[in-house]
Amino acid sequence: MNQNMPDGAAIIIGELNSYSAAQFTLEDFRNFWDNYEHYPAGPREVQALILDPKGRNYWKARWDDCNLYFYEITHTISKPVDPQDAFLMEEAQKAYVQKYGLY
């Protein structure tokens, strides 16, 4: 994505805009990518930043924000998505750490 953002982002922007009222532009995407997306360096960061309720990117807060946005604001989903039906990160993290450790 960083090497060729216009081409990479075009795929995501096209899909996002076809299913919502977002009407993202390349600059919107670039701002989101540079300022809001976060890719943890390993399982220790995943645990601290995403799975820990005190983490800055705690998954449940983001999940609730997405449900709010897509259900209540844009009305692009018929009902809020229950994390028990779709959120697998905790199980994936547990399996990964069990197999490879926290490093």
DSSP file (Angstrom, degrees, kcal/mol; ACC not computed):
  #  RESIDUE AA STRUCTURE BP1 BP2  ACC     N-H-->O    O-->H-N    N-H-->O    O-->H-N    TCO  KAPPA ALPHA  PHI   PSI    X-CA   Y-CA   Z-CA
    1    1 A M              0   0    0      0, 0.0     3,-0.3     0, 0.0     7,-0.2   0.000 360.0 360.0 360.0 -44.2    0.0    0.0    0.0
    2    2 A N        +     0   0    0      1,-0.2     3,-0.4     2,-0.2     0, 0.0   0.811 360.0  50.8 -66.0 -28.3    2.8    2.4    0.9
    3    3 A Q  S    S+     0   0    0      1,-0.2    -1,-0.2     2,-0.1     2,-0.0   0.787 131.0  11.7 -80.2 -27.9    4.6    1.8   -2.4
    4    4 A N     >  +     0   0    0     -3,-0.3     4,-2.3     1,-0.1     3,-0.3  -0.437  69.9 162.7-148.9  68.0    1.5    2.4   -4.6
    5    5 A M  H  > S+     0   0    0     -3,-0.4     4,-3.3     1,-0.2     5,-0.4   0.876  71.5  59.6 -61.8 -41.2   -1.3    3.9   -2.6
    6    6 A P  H  > S+     0   0    0      0, 0.0     4,-1.3     0, 0.0    -1,-0.2   0.924 113.6  37.5 -56.3 -43.7   -3.4    5.2   -5.6
    7    7 A D  H  > S+     0   0    0     -3,-0.3     4,-0.9     2,-0.2    -2,-0.2   0.938 121.6  43.9 -73.2 -45.8   -3.8    1.7   -7.1
    8    8 A G  H >X S+     0   0    0     -4,-2.3     4,-1.1     1,-0.2     3,-0.5   0.919 115.7  47.4 -64.3 -44.4   -4.1   -0.1   -3.7
    9    9 A A  H 3X S+     0   0    0     -4,-3.3     4,-3.5    -5,-0.3     5,-0.3   0.824  99.5  68.6 -68.3 -31.1   -6.5    2.4   -2.2
   10   10 A A  H 3X S+     0   0    0     -4,-1.3     4,-2.2    -5,-0.4    -1,-0.2   0.870  99.1  50.8 -57.9 -36.8   -8.6    2.4   -5.4
   11   11 A I  H <X S+     0   0    0     -4,-0.9     4,-1.9    -3,-0.5    -1,-0.2   0.948 115.9  40.1 -65.2 -48.6   -9.8   -1.1   -4.6
   12   12 A I  H  X S+     0   0    0     -4,-1.1     4,-2.9     2,-0.2     5,-0.2   0.922 116.0  50.1 -68.1 -45.2  -10.7   -0.4   -1.1
   13   13 A I  H  X S+     0   0    0     -4,-3.5     4,-2.9     1,-0.2     5,-0.2   0.912 109.5  52.2 -60.7 -43.4  -12.2    3.0   -1.8
   14   14 A G  H  X S+     0   0    0     -4,-2.2     4,-1.5    -5,-0.3    -1,-0.2   0.923 113.5  43.0 -59.8 -45.7  -14.4    1.6   -4.6
   15   15 A E  H  X S+     0   0    0     -4,-1.9     4,-1.1     2,-0.2    -2,-0.2   0.941 115.2  48.8 -66.0 -47.9  -15.8   -1.2   -2.3
   16   16 A L  H >X S+     0   0    0     -4,-2.9     4,-0.9     1,-0.2     3,-0.7   0.931 113.9  45.9 -57.6 -47.6  -16.3    1.2    0.6
   17   17 A N  H 3< S+     0   0    0     -4,-2.9    -1,-0.2     1,-0.2    -2,-0.2   0.772 107.8  57.2 -70.7 -25.3  -18.1    3.7   -1.5
   18   18 A S  H 3< S+     0   0    0     -4,-1.5    -1,-0.2    -5,-0.2    -2,-0.2   0.737 115.9  35.7 -76.8 -19.9  -20.2    1.2   -3.3
   19   19 A Y  H << S+     0   0    0     -4,-1.1     2,-0.3    -3,-0.7    -2,-0.2   0.435 122.4  30.6-111.4  -1.7  -21.7   -0.1    0.0
   20   20 A S  S  < S-     0   0    0     -4,-0.9     3,-0.4    -5,-0.1    50,-0.0  -0.900  75.8-111.6-147.3 175.3  -21.9    3.1    2.1
   21   21 A A  S    S+     0   0    0     -2,-0.3    -4,-0.1     1,-0.2    -3,-0.0   0.240  82.9 108.7 -92.1  12.8  -22.4    6.8    1.9
   22   22 A A        -     0   0    0     -6,-0.3    -1,-0.2     1,-0.1    -5,-0.1   0.888  55.0-166.6 -59.2 -43.7  -18.8    7.5    2.9
   23   23 A Q        -     0   0    0     -3,-0.4    -1,-0.1     1,-0.1    -2,-0.1   0.915  17.2-165.8  50.8  48.5  -17.6    8.7   -0.6
   24   24 A F        -     0   0    0    -11,-0.2     2,-0.2     4,-0.1    -1,-0.1  -0.295   5.7-153.9 -60.0 144.6  -14.0    8.4    0.5
   25   25 A T     >  -     0   0    0      1,-0.1     4,-2.5     0, 0.0     5,-0.2  -0.642  34.3 -99.3-108.2 173.2  -11.4   10.1   -1.7
   26   26 A L  H  > S+     0   0    0     -2,-0.2     4,-2.9     1,-0.2     5,-0.2   0.900 126.5  51.5 -60.3 -39.9   -7.8    9.1   -2.1
   27   27 A E  H  > S+     0   0    0      2,-0.2     4,-2.4     1,-0.2    -1,-0.2   0.891 108.2  51.0 -66.9 -38.4   -6.9   11.9    0.4
   28   28 A D  H  > S+     0   0    0      2,-0.2     4,-2.4     1,-0.2    -2,-0.2   0.941 112.8  46.7 -59.4 -46.4   -9.4   10.6    2.9
   29   29 A F  H  X S+     0   0    0     -4,-2.5     4,-3.3     1,-0.2     5,-0.2   0.932 110.8  51.3 -62.2 -46.1   -7.9    7.2    2.6
   30   30 A R  H  X S+     0   0    0     -4,-2.9     4,-2.7     1,-0.2     5,-0.2   0.904 110.5  49.4 -59.0 -42.7   -4.4    8.5    2.9
   31   31 A N  H  X S+     0   0    0     -4,-2.4     4,-2.0     2,-0.2     5,-0.4   0.922 113.9  45.7 -62.4 -44.4   -5.3   10.4    6.1
   32   32 A F  H  X>S+     0   0    0     -4,-2.4     4,-2.5     2,-0.2     5,-2.0   0.937 114.9  47.5 -63.0 -47.2   -7.0    7.2    7.5
   33   33 A W  H  <5S+     0   0    0     -4,-3.3    -2,-0.2     1,-0.2    -1,-0.2   0.910 118.2  40.2 -61.8 -44.5   -4.0    5.0    6.5
   34   34 A D  H  <5S+     0   0    0     -4,-2.7    -1,-0.2    -5,-0.2    -2,-0.2   0.768 129.5  25.1 -78.5 -26.0   -1.4    7.4    7.9
   35   35 A N  H  <5S+     0   0    0     -4,-2.0    -3,-0.2    -5,-0.2    -2,-0.2   0.680 129.3  25.6-115.8 -21.6   -3.2    8.5   11.1
   36   36 A Y  T  <5S+     0   0    0     -4,-2.5    -3,-0.2    -5,-0.4    -4,-0.1   0.743  93.4  86.5-119.7 -33.1   -5.6    5.8   12.2
   37   37 A E      < -     0   0    0     -5,-2.0     2,-0.4    -4,-0.1     0, 0.0  -0.435  54.7-173.0 -69.9 146.2   -4.6    2.4   10.9
   38   38 A H        -     0   0    0     -2,-0.1    -4,-0.0    19,-0.0    -3,-0.0  -0.981  15.2-164.5-145.7 129.6   -2.2    0.6   13.1
   39   39 A Y        -     0   0    0     -2,-0.4    -2,-0.0     2,-0.0     7,-0.0  -0.907  23.1-136.3-117.6 103.0   -0.4   -2.7   12.5
   40   40 A P        -     0   0    0      0, 0.0    -2,-0.0     0, 0.0     6,-0.0  -0.205   9.4-133.0 -59.1 147.0    1.1   -4.2   15.7
   41   41 A A  S    S-     0   0    0      1,-0.1     3,-0.0     2,-0.0    -2,-0.0   0.646  75.8 -24.7 -77.4 -15.5    4.6   -5.6   15.3
   42   42 A G  S  > S-     0   0    0      1,-0.1     4,-2.1     0, 0.0     3,-0.3  -0.980  81.5 -67.2-177.9-177.7    3.8   -8.8   17.1
   43   43 A P  H  > S+     0   0    0      0, 0.0     4,-2.4     0, 0.0     5,-0.2   0.791 122.3  58.9 -64.3 -29.4    1.6  -10.7   19.5
   44   44 A R  H  > S+     0   0    0     58,-0.9     4,-2.3     2,-0.2     5,-0.2   0.929 109.5  44.1 -64.5 -43.2    2.8   -8.7   22.6
   45   45 A E  H  >>S+     0   0    0     -3,-0.3     4,-3.2     2,-0.2     5,-0.5   0.879 110.5  55.4 -68.2 -37.5    1.6   -5.5   20.9
   46   46 A V  I  X>S+     0   0    0     -4,-2.1     4,-2.1     1,-0.2     5,-2.1   0.943 110.9  45.7 -57.6 -47.0   -1.7   -7.1   19.8
   47   47 A Q  I  <>S+     0   0    0     -4,-2.4     5,-1.4     3,-0.2    -2,-0.2   0.934 119.4  39.6 -61.9 -47.4   -2.3   -8.0   23.5
   48   48 A A  I  <5S+     0   0    0     -4,-2.3    -2,-0.2    -5,-0.2    -1,-0.2   0.876 126.9  30.5 -73.0 -39.1   -1.4   -4.6   24.9
   49   49 A L  I  <5S+     0   0    0     -4,-3.2     8,-1.9     6,-0.2    -3,-0.2   0.794 133.0  18.9 -94.8 -30.4   -2.9   -2.4   22.2
   50   50 A I  I  <<S+     0   0    0     -4,-2.1     9,-2.6    -5,-0.5    10,-0.3   0.810 126.2  37.5-112.3 -43.7   -5.9   -4.3   20.9
   51   51 A L  I   <S+     0   0    0     -5,-2.1    -3,-0.2     7,-0.2    -4,-0.2   0.745  96.5  83.8 -89.5 -23.2   -7.0   -7.1   23.3
   52   52 A D  S > <S-     0   0    0     -5,-1.4     3,-2.6    -6,-0.4     5,-0.1  -0.683  78.3-135.7 -80.3 127.5   -6.4   -5.2   26.6
   53   53 A P  T 3  S+     0   0    0      0, 0.0     5,-0.1     0, 0.0    -1,-0.1   0.731 107.1  53.4 -55.5 -21.4   -9.4   -3.0   27.6
   54   54 A K  T 3  S+     0   0    0      3,-0.1    -6,-0.1    -6,-0.1    -5,-0.0   0.495  85.4 114.2 -90.1  -4.2   -6.8   -0.3   28.5
   55   55 A G  S X  S-     0   0    0     -3,-2.6     3,-1.5    -8,-0.2    -6,-0.2  -0.327  75.8-123.2 -68.9 149.3   -5.1   -0.5   25.1
   56   56 A R  T 3  S+     0   0    0      1,-0.3    -1,-0.1    -8,-0.1    -6,-0.1   0.736 112.6  38.2 -67.5 -21.6   -5.4    2.5   22.8
   57   57 A N  T 3  S+     0   0    0     -8,-1.9    -1,-0.3    -5,-0.1    -8,-0.1  -0.155  82.2 175.2-117.7  37.0   -6.9    0.4   20.0
   58   58 A Y    <>  -     0   0    0     -3,-1.5     4,-1.6     1,-0.1     3,-0.5  -0.203  30.1-136.5 -51.5 126.5   -9.1   -1.8   22.2
   59   59 A W  H  > S+     0   0    0     -9,-2.6     4,-2.8     1,-0.2     5,-0.2   0.829  96.7  56.1 -58.5 -39.7  -11.1   -3.9   19.8
   60   60 A K  H  > S+     0   0    0    -10,-0.3     4,-2.7     1,-0.2    -1,-0.2   0.884 105.6  51.6 -67.2 -37.6  -14.5   -3.6   21.6
   61   61 A A  H  > S+     0   0    0     -3,-0.5     4,-2.0     2,-0.2    -1,-0.2   0.924 114.2  43.9 -63.3 -43.0  -14.5    0.2   21.5
   62   62 A R  H  X S+     0   0    0     -4,-1.6     4,-2.6     2,-0.2    -2,-0.2   0.887 111.5  54.3 -68.8 -38.0  -13.8    0.1   17.7
   63   63 A W  H  X S+     0   0    0     -4,-2.8     4,-2.5     1,-0.2    -2,-0.2   0.945 110.0  46.5 -59.0 -48.4  -16.4   -2.7   17.2
   64   64 A D  H  X S+     0   0    0     -4,-2.7     4,-2.5     1,-0.2    -1,-0.2   0.886 110.8  52.9 -63.1 -39.1  -19.0   -0.5   18.9
   65   65 A D  H  X S+     0   0    0     -4,-2.0     4,-2.7     2,-0.2    -1,-0.2   0.912 109.8  48.9 -61.2 -42.7  -18.0    2.5   16.9
   66   66 A C  H  X S+     0   0    0     -4,-2.6     4,-3.0     2,-0.2     5,-0.4   0.916 110.8  49.6 -65.6 -42.7  -18.3    0.5   13.6
   67   67 A N  H  X>S+     0   0    0     -4,-2.5     4,-2.4     1,-0.2     5,-0.8   0.929 112.1  49.1 -60.4 -43.7  -21.7   -0.8   14.7
   68   68 A L  I  X>S+     0   0    0     -4,-2.5     5,-1.4     3,-0.2     4,-1.4   0.947 115.7  43.1 -58.6 -49.6  -22.8    2.8   15.5
   69   69 A Y  I  X>S+     0   0    0     -4,-2.7     5,-3.0     3,-0.2     4,-0.7   0.959 121.6  36.2 -64.6 -53.0  -21.5    4.1   12.2
   70   70 A F  I  <5S+     0   0    0     -4,-3.0     6,-2.1     3,-0.2     7,-1.4   0.780 128.6  32.8 -77.7 -25.9  -22.8    1.3    9.9
   71   71 A Y  I  <5S+     0   0    0     -4,-2.4    -3,-0.2    -5,-0.4    -2,-0.2   0.897 130.4  25.2 -93.8 -50.4  -26.1    0.6   11.7
   72   72 A E  I  <<S+     0   0    0     -4,-1.4    -3,-0.2    -5,-0.8    -2,-0.1   0.795 130.6  30.8 -90.3 -29.1  -27.2    3.9   13.1
   73   73 A I  I  <<S+     0   0    0     -5,-1.4    -3,-0.2    -4,-0.7    -4,-0.2   0.918 133.6  19.1 -97.0 -56.5  -25.6    6.5   10.9
   74   74 A T  S   <S-     0   0    0     -5,-3.0    -4,-0.2    -6,-0.2    -3,-0.1   0.659  84.8-143.4 -91.7 -15.3  -25.3    5.1    7.3
   75   75 A H        +     0   0    0     -6,-0.5    -4,-0.2     1,-0.1    -5,-0.1   0.864  54.8 136.4  56.4  38.9  -27.9    2.3    7.8
   76   76 A T        +     0   0    0     -6,-2.1     2,-0.4    -7,-0.2    -5,-0.2   0.502  59.9  54.1 -96.0  -4.9  -25.8    0.0    5.6
   77   77 A I  S    S-     0   0    0     -7,-1.4    -2,-0.0   -10,-0.1     4,-0.0  -0.970  78.0-135.8-125.0 148.0  -26.2   -3.0    7.9
   78   78 A S  S    S-     0   0    0     -2,-0.4    -1,-0.1     1,-0.2    -7,-0.0   0.721  85.3  -2.3 -76.7 -21.2  -29.6   -4.4    9.0
   79   79 A K  S    S-     0   0    0     -3,-0.0    -1,-0.2     3,-0.0     3,-0.0  -0.973  91.1 -78.1-160.2 157.7  -28.6   -4.8   12.7
   80   80 A P        -     0   0    0      0, 0.0     2,-0.5     0, 0.0   -16,-0.1  -0.302  51.3-114.2 -58.8 145.5  -25.5   -4.4   14.8
   81   81 A V        -     0   0    0    -18,-0.2   -14,-0.1     2,-0.0   -10,-0.0  -0.723  22.8-134.2 -86.2 126.9  -23.0   -7.2   14.4
   82   82 A D    >>  -     0   0    0     -2,-0.5     3,-2.1     1,-0.1     4,-0.6  -0.689   7.5-141.7 -80.1 124.3  -22.6   -9.3   17.5
   83   83 A P  H >> S+     0   0    0      0, 0.0     4,-3.0     0, 0.0     3,-0.8   0.790  99.6  66.9 -59.9 -25.8  -18.9   -9.9   18.2
   84   84 A Q  H 34 S+     0   0    0      1,-0.2    -2,-0.0     2,-0.2    -3,-0.0   0.752 102.7  48.4 -64.9 -20.9  -19.6  -13.4   19.3
   85   85 A D  H <4 S+     0   0    0     -3,-2.1    -1,-0.2     1,-0.0     3,-0.1   0.627 132.5   7.7 -90.2 -15.4  -20.7  -14.1   15.7
   86   86 A A  H << S+     0   0    0     -3,-0.8     2,-0.8    -4,-0.6    -2,-0.2   0.590  93.1  99.5-144.6 -17.6  -17.6  -12.7   14.0
   87   87 A F     <  +     0   0    0     -4,-3.0     4,-0.2    -5,-0.2    -1,-0.1  -0.719  30.5 157.7 -89.8 112.0  -14.7  -11.6   16.2
   88   88 A L     >  +     0   0    0     -2,-0.8     4,-2.6     1,-0.1     5,-0.2   0.330  41.1 102.2-112.8   4.6  -12.1  -14.3   16.2
   89   89 A M  H  > S+     0   0    0      1,-0.2     4,-3.1     2,-0.2     5,-0.2   0.878  79.5  53.4 -63.0 -39.2   -9.0  -12.3   17.3
   90   90 A E  H  > S+     0   0    0      2,-0.2     4,-2.2     1,-0.2    -1,-0.2   0.929 113.4  43.2 -62.7 -43.5   -8.9  -13.5   20.9
   91   91 A E  H  > S+     0   0    0      2,-0.2     4,-2.4     1,-0.2    -2,-0.2   0.902 115.1  49.6 -67.3 -40.9   -9.0  -17.1   19.8
   92   92 A A  H  X S+     0   0    0     -4,-2.6     4,-2.6     2,-0.2    -2,-0.2   0.908 111.3  49.6 -64.3 -41.8   -6.4  -16.5   17.0
   93   93 A Q  H  X S+     0   0    0     -4,-3.1     4,-2.9    -5,-0.2     5,-0.3   0.928 110.6  49.9 -62.2 -45.4   -4.2  -14.7   19.5
   94   94 A K  H  X S+     0   0    0     -4,-2.2     4,-2.3    -5,-0.2    -2,-0.2   0.927 113.4  45.4 -60.4 -46.4   -4.4  -17.5   22.0
   95   95 A A  H  X S+     0   0    0     -4,-2.4     4,-1.9     2,-0.2    -1,-0.2   0.899 114.2  49.4 -64.8 -40.9   -3.6  -20.1   19.4
   96   96 A Y  H  X>S+     0   0    0     -4,-2.6     4,-3.6     2,-0.2     5,-0.6   0.949 113.0  45.4 -64.0 -49.4   -0.7  -18.1   18.0
   97   97 A V  H  X5S+     0   0    0     -4,-2.9     4,-1.7     1,-0.2    -1,-0.2   0.886 111.3  53.9 -63.2 -38.9    0.8  -17.4   21.4
   98   98 A Q  H  <5S+     0   0    0     -4,-2.3    -1,-0.2    -5,-0.3    -2,-0.2   0.892 118.7  34.9 -62.5 -38.6    0.4  -21.1   22.3
   99   99 A K  H  <5S+     0   0    0     -4,-1.9    -2,-0.2    -5,-0.2    -1,-0.2   0.888 137.9  14.4 -83.3 -41.0    2.3  -22.1   19.2
  100  100 A Y  H  <5S-     0   0    0     -4,-3.6     3,-0.4     1,-0.2    -3,-0.2   0.592  96.2-128.5-115.2 -14.4    4.9  -19.4   18.9
  101  101 A G     << -     0   0    0     -4,-1.7    -1,-0.2    -5,-0.6    -2,-0.1  -0.284  44.8 -60.2  86.7-179.8    5.0  -17.5   22.2
  102  102 A L              0   0    0      1,-0.2   -58,-0.9   -59,-0.1    -1,-0.2   0.502 360.0 360.0 -81.6  -3.7    4.7  -13.7   22.7
  103  103 A Y              0   0    0     -3,-0.4    -1,-0.2   -60,-0.1    -2,-0.1   0.429 360.0 360.0-106.8 360.0    7.8  -12.9   20.6
